[in-house]
């Protein structure tokens, strides 16, 4: 393991165009539960399956039940960035890290100070009226009673990508550009099994592909460095 950590540090030191692509494992160390692990949201018992609750159809046909779940399980306001978030923000400030591509919706990268963050699945920090498109922050939604409504009467919808909804085309395009032009791609805290997000890896043409995840991924054989360890432990060495 020490040898891998030293190689990781050496690659970071020599790289000046790094992109970090992260999943739920980035934020679990801040206390935010993931979805697919044995203790994740998808393996907990609810009145409806979480995959159904977090769908476009459910949002519009069972809005009250959607917000009960959403406010209970998606509220990340009380959580703080961990060492991985903070070290990535520092690498960006030093000019080494050019972008973060994340599958997370918690806003912790920005809270840590990162500026260029492409949120593939949106963010709980942004919310819009479905009728007049007025913006509302996360506090408005999470502190509202029942279904949050705009002053115009429209429902305030979280700017997160629900099942049955497409990814934001501009964010996806910018993610492709960042990954295809970087010399080092660090992938962390994701099993790389959820498409279309995992398909972004195939756009990488650079020199160093680093995979940091507790379990194996379908792309391990493509990487020149695989570290099966927690992100926090690995980034603590930087």
C-alpha positions as CSV (number, residue, x, y, z in Angstrom):
1,X,0.0,0.0,0.0
2,X,2.8,2.4,0.8
3,X,4.3,1.9,-2.6
4,X,0.9,2.8,-4.2
5,X,0.5,5.9,-2.0
6,X,4.0,7.1,-3.1
7,X,3.1,6.5,-6.7
8,X,-0.1,8.4,-6.2
9,X,1.7,11.4,-4.7
10,X,4.3,11.4,-7.5
11,X,1.7,11.5,-10.2
12,X,-0.1,14.4,-8.5
13,X,3.2,16.2,-8.1
14,X,4.0,15.9,-11.8
15,X,0.5,16.6,-13.1
16,X,-0.9,20.0,-13.9
17,X,-4.1,19.0,-15.6
18,X,-6.0,16.8,-13.2
19,X,-9.8,16.0,-13.3
20,X,-11.4,14.2,-10.4
21,X,-14.5,12.1,-11.1
22,X,-16.3,11.1,-7.9
23,X,-19.3,9.2,-6.6
24,X,-21.1,8.5,-3.3
25,X,-17.9,7.3,-1.6
26,X,-16.6,10.9,-1.6
27,X,-19.4,12.0,0.8
28,X,-20.0,8.9,2.9
29,X,-17.0,10.0,5.0
30,X,-19.0,13.2,5.8
31,X,-21.8,11.0,7.1
32,X,-24.0,11.1,4.0
33,X,-25.4,7.6,3.2
34,X,-24.9,6.2,-0.2
35,X,-27.6,4.4,-2.2
36,X,-26.5,0.9,-3.1
37,X,-24.4,-0.5,-0.2
38,X,-26.0,-2.9,2.3
39,X,-26.7,0.0,4.6
40,X,-27.7,2.4,1.7
41,X,-31.0,4.0,1.0
42,X,-32.0,1.4,-1.6
43,X,-31.8,-1.3,1.0
44,X,-34.0,0.4,3.6
45,X,-37.7,-0.2,3.9
46,X,-40.1,2.5,2.9
47,X,-43.8,2.7,1.9
48,X,-42.5,2.9,-1.7
49,X,-39.2,1.8,-3.2
50,X,-36.7,4.7,-3.2
51,X,-36.1,4.2,-6.9
52,X,-39.8,4.8,-7.5
53,X,-40.0,7.8,-5.1
54,X,-37.0,9.5,-6.8
55,X,-38.6,9.3,-10.3
56,X,-40.1,12.0,-12.5
57,X,-43.5,10.3,-12.6
58,X,-43.7,9.9,-8.8
59,X,-42.7,13.5,-8.2
60,X,-45.7,14.7,-10.2
61,X,-48.2,12.0,-9.2
62,X,-47.4,11.6,-5.5
63,X,-45.7,15.0,-4.7
64,X,-46.4,15.0,-1.0
65,X,-44.9,11.5,-0.5
66,X,-41.9,12.5,-2.6
67,X,-41.1,15.5,-0.3
68,X,-41.5,13.4,2.8
69,X,-38.7,11.2,1.6
70,X,-36.7,13.9,0.1
71,X,-36.6,16.1,3.2
72,X,-35.9,13.1,5.4
73,X,-33.1,11.6,3.3
74,X,-31.7,14.2,0.9
75,X,-31.0,17.0,3.3
76,X,-27.2,17.6,3.3
77,X,-27.2,21.1,4.9
78,X,-26.0,19.8,8.3
79,X,-23.0,17.9,6.8
80,X,-19.5,19.3,6.4
81,X,-16.8,18.6,3.7
82,X,-14.3,15.9,4.6
83,X,-10.6,15.7,3.9
84,X,-11.1,14.6,0.3
85,X,-13.3,17.6,-0.5
86,X,-10.8,19.9,1.1
87,X,-7.7,18.5,-0.5
88,X,-9.4,18.6,-4.0
89,X,-10.3,22.3,-3.4
90,X,-6.6,22.9,-2.5
91,X,-5.4,21.2,-5.6
92,X,-7.7,23.4,-7.7
93,X,-6.4,26.5,-5.9
94,X,-2.8,25.4,-6.7
95,X,-3.7,25.2,-10.4
96,X,-3.3,21.4,-10.6
97,X,-7.0,20.3,-10.6
98,X,-9.0,21.7,-13.5
99,X,-12.4,20.3,-12.8
100,X,-14.5,18.0,-10.6
101,X,-17.1,15.8,-12.2
102,X,-19.5,14.4,-9.5
103,X,-22.5,12.2,-9.3
104,X,-23.3,13.6,-5.8
105,X,-26.0,16.2,-5.2
106,X,-25.0,17.4,-1.8
107,X,-23.0,20.6,-2.7
108,X,-20.1,19.6,-0.4
109,X,-17.4,20.3,-3.1
110,X,-18.5,23.9,-3.3
111,X,-18.8,24.2,0.4
112,X,-15.1,23.1,0.6
113,X,-14.2,25.8,-1.8
114,X,-14.1,24.1,-5.2
115,X,-15.1,26.4,-8.1
116,X,-15.3,24.2,-11.3
117,X,-17.7,21.4,-10.4
118,X,-19.9,19.6,-12.9
119,X,-22.8,18.1,-11.1
120,X,-24.1,15.3,-13.3
121,X,-27.1,14.6,-11.2
122,X,-27.9,18.2,-10.1
123,X,-27.8,19.6,-6.6
124,X,-30.1,19.9,-3.6
125,X,-28.8,23.5,-3.2
126,X,-30.7,24.7,-6.3
127,X,-34.5,24.6,-6.5
128,X,-36.9,26.1,-9.1
129,X,-40.6,26.8,-9.4
130,X,-42.0,24.5,-12.1
131,X,-44.4,27.3,-13.1
132,X,-42.4,30.6,-13.2
133,X,-38.9,29.2,-12.7
134,X,-38.1,31.4,-9.8
135,X,-35.0,30.2,-7.9
136,X,-35.2,29.0,-4.3
137,X,-32.3,27.8,-2.0
138,X,-32.1,24.6,-0.1
139,X,-33.1,26.1,3.2
140,X,-36.4,27.2,1.7
141,X,-37.3,23.6,0.6
142,X,-36.0,21.7,3.6
143,X,-37.6,24.1,6.1
144,X,-40.9,24.3,4.3
145,X,-44.0,22.4,5.6
146,X,-45.4,19.8,3.2
147,X,-44.9,20.5,-0.5
148,X,-42.9,23.7,-1.0
149,X,-44.8,26.3,-3.2
150,X,-43.6,29.4,-4.9
151,X,-45.4,32.7,-4.3
152,X,-47.0,32.2,-7.8
153,X,-48.5,28.9,-6.6
154,X,-46.2,26.6,-8.5
155,X,-44.4,23.6,-6.9
156,X,-40.8,24.2,-6.1
157,X,-38.8,21.3,-7.6
158,X,-35.3,20.4,-6.5
159,X,-32.8,20.8,-9.4
160,X,-31.8,17.1,-9.2
161,X,-31.9,14.6,-12.0
162,X,-34.7,12.1,-11.1
163,X,-35.2,8.7,-12.7
164,X,-36.8,9.1,-16.2
165,X,-35.1,12.5,-16.6
166,X,-32.1,13.1,-18.9
167,X,-28.8,14.5,-17.7
168,X,-28.2,18.2,-18.3
169,X,-26.7,18.4,-21.8
170,X,-24.3,21.3,-21.1
171,X,-23.0,19.7,-17.9
172,X,-22.5,16.4,-19.6
173,X,-20.7,18.0,-22.5
174,X,-18.4,20.0,-20.2
175,X,-17.6,16.8,-18.3
176,X,-16.6,15.1,-21.5
177,X,-14.4,18.1,-22.5
178,X,-12.7,18.1,-19.1
179,X,-12.1,14.4,-19.0
180,X,-10.9,14.1,-22.6
181,X,-8.4,16.9,-22.3
182,X,-6.8,16.1,-18.9
183,X,-3.5,14.2,-18.4
184,X,-4.5,12.6,-15.1
185,X,-8.0,11.3,-14.2
186,X,-8.6,10.4,-10.6
187,X,-11.8,8.3,-10.1
188,X,-12.9,7.9,-6.5
189,X,-15.7,6.5,-4.5
190,X,-17.8,5.1,-7.3
191,X,-18.4,1.5,-8.5
192,X,-18.7,2.8,-12.1
193,X,-21.8,0.8,-12.7
194,X,-24.4,3.6,-13.3
195,X,-24.8,4.8,-16.8
196,X,-24.5,7.2,-18.5
197,X,-22.2,8.7,-15.9
198,X,-19.8,5.7,-15.9
199,X,-19.5,5.9,-19.7
200,X,-17.5,9.2,-19.2
201,X,-14.4,7.1,-18.4
202,X,-14.1,6.1,-22.0
203,X,-13.4,9.6,-23.1
204,X,-10.1,9.7,-21.1
205,X,-7.1,9.9,-23.4
206,X,-4.5,11.0,-20.9
207,X,-1.5,9.5,-19.3
208,X,-2.6,8.5,-15.8
209,X,-5.8,6.8,-14.8
210,X,-6.1,6.4,-11.0
211,X,-8.9,4.4,-9.4
212,X,-9.5,4.8,-5.7
213,X,-12.4,2.7,-4.4
214,X,-12.9,0.1,-1.6
215,X,-14.2,-2.5,-4.0
216,X,-13.2,-3.5,-7.6
217,X,-14.8,-1.7,-10.6
218,X,-15.3,-2.8,-14.2
219,X,-12.5,-0.3,-15.3
220,X,-9.7,-1.5,-13.0
221,X,-7.9,-3.2,-15.9
222,X,-7.8,0.2,-17.7
223,X,-6.0,2.0,-14.8
224,X,-2.3,2.3,-14.2
225,X,-2.9,2.7,-10.5
226,X,-5.7,1.0,-8.4
227,X,-6.0,1.7,-4.7
228,X,-8.6,-0.3,-2.8
229,X,-8.8,2.0,0.2
230,X,-11.0,4.8,1.5
231,X,-10.6,8.1,-0.2
232,X,-10.1,9.9,3.1
233,X,-7.1,7.8,4.0
234,X,-5.5,8.2,0.6
235,X,-6.0,11.9,0.4
236,X,-4.7,12.4,3.9
237,X,-1.2,11.6,2.5
238,X,-1.3,14.6,0.1
